[in-house]
């Protein structure tokens, strides 16, 4: 008798493969206008990531619930909930941000394109 492989068997391997997880995060990362993120900010779900960090690395750490790395970034102030002052500035500028959803969070990073329109 031959064993039948379930159609989603590959998913078991995927969740243990960091490169595949990072590739998925990259594919889900996009630029979005801050105005479209207002409802998520109001719900307290927006996390700002410093431009000095790699957004994908931070998202990966969040997705893996890497408490040590996240705590280090929080302590250093390079990752944290978006402040009212920052939110107002982005609102006034109609800023475009890099964003990725790592439920329940929306991670955002401001990296201006400097004339790449």
C-alpha positions in Angstrom: 0.0 0.0 0.0 1.3 3.4 -0.9 1.2 6.4 1.5 -0.8 9.4 0.3 0.9 12.7 1.0 -1.6 15.4 2.0 -1.6 18.4 -0.4 -0.4 20.8 2.4 2.4 18.6 3.6 5.0 21.1 2.2 3.7 23.7 4.7 5.1 21.7 7.6 8.6 22.1 6.1 8.0 25.8 5.2 7.3 26.9 8.8 10.7 25.5 9.9 12.6 27.0 7.0 13.8 30.6 7.9 14.6 31.5 4.2 11.1 30.6 3.0 9.6 32.5 5.9 11.7 35.6 5.1 10.8 35.2 1.4 7.1 35.2 2.3 7.6 38.3 4.5 9.4 40.1 1.6 6.6 39.3 -0.7 4.1 40.8 1.7 6.0 44.0 2.3 4.8 47.1 0.5 4.8 50.8 0.5 1.6 52.4 1.8 0.5 55.9 2.6 0.2 56.7 6.3 -3.3 57.9 5.8 -4.3 54.3 5.0 -2.9 53.1 8.3 -4.9 55.4 10.5 -7.4 52.8 11.7 -4.6 50.4 12.6 -2.8 53.2 14.5 -6.0 54.1 16.3 -6.3 50.4 17.4 -2.7 50.6 18.8 -1.4 48.0 16.3 1.3 50.0 14.5 4.9 49.4 15.4 7.6 51.7 14.1 10.9 50.2 13.1 14.0 52.4 12.9 15.4 53.0 9.4 18.7 51.6 10.9 17.2 48.1 11.1 16.1 45.7 8.4 12.3 45.6 8.3 12.3 42.0 7.2 14.6 40.9 10.0 12.4 42.6 12.5 9.3 41.1 11.0 10.9 37.7 11.1 11.7 38.1 14.8 8.1 39.1 15.5 6.8 36.2 13.4 9.0 33.8 15.4 8.1 35.4 18.7 11.8 36.1 19.4 11.3 37.8 22.7 15.0 38.4 23.3 15.6 40.3 20.1 12.4 42.2 20.3 13.1 43.2 23.9 16.6 44.4 22.9 15.1 46.6 20.1 12.5 48.0 22.5 15.1 48.8 25.1 17.3 50.5 22.5 14.3 52.5 21.2 14.7 51.2 17.6 11.4 49.4 17.7 8.2 50.6 19.5 4.6 51.7 19.2 4.2 54.6 16.9 4.1 57.8 19.0 1.4 60.5 18.6 4.1 63.0 17.5 5.4 60.6 14.8 1.9 59.8 13.6 1.0 63.5 13.3 4.2 64.2 11.4 3.5 61.3 8.9 -0.1 62.5 8.6 1.0 66.1 7.8 3.6 64.9 5.3 1.2 62.3 3.8 4.2 60.0 4.2 4.7 56.7 2.4 6.1 54.0 4.6 7.3 50.4 4.1 4.8 48.1 5.9 4.3 44.5 6.6 1.6 42.8 8.7 2.8 40.3 11.4 -0.6 39.8 13.0 -1.7 41.4 15.2 0.9 44.1 14.4 1.5 46.3 11.4 5.3 47.0 11.3 6.1 50.3 9.5 9.4 51.9 8.5 10.0 55.3 7.0 12.7 55.2 4.3 12.1 58.1 2.0 12.7 57.4 -1.7 14.5 60.6 -2.4 13.1 61.5 -5.7 12.2 58.1 -7.0 8.8 58.9 -8.2 
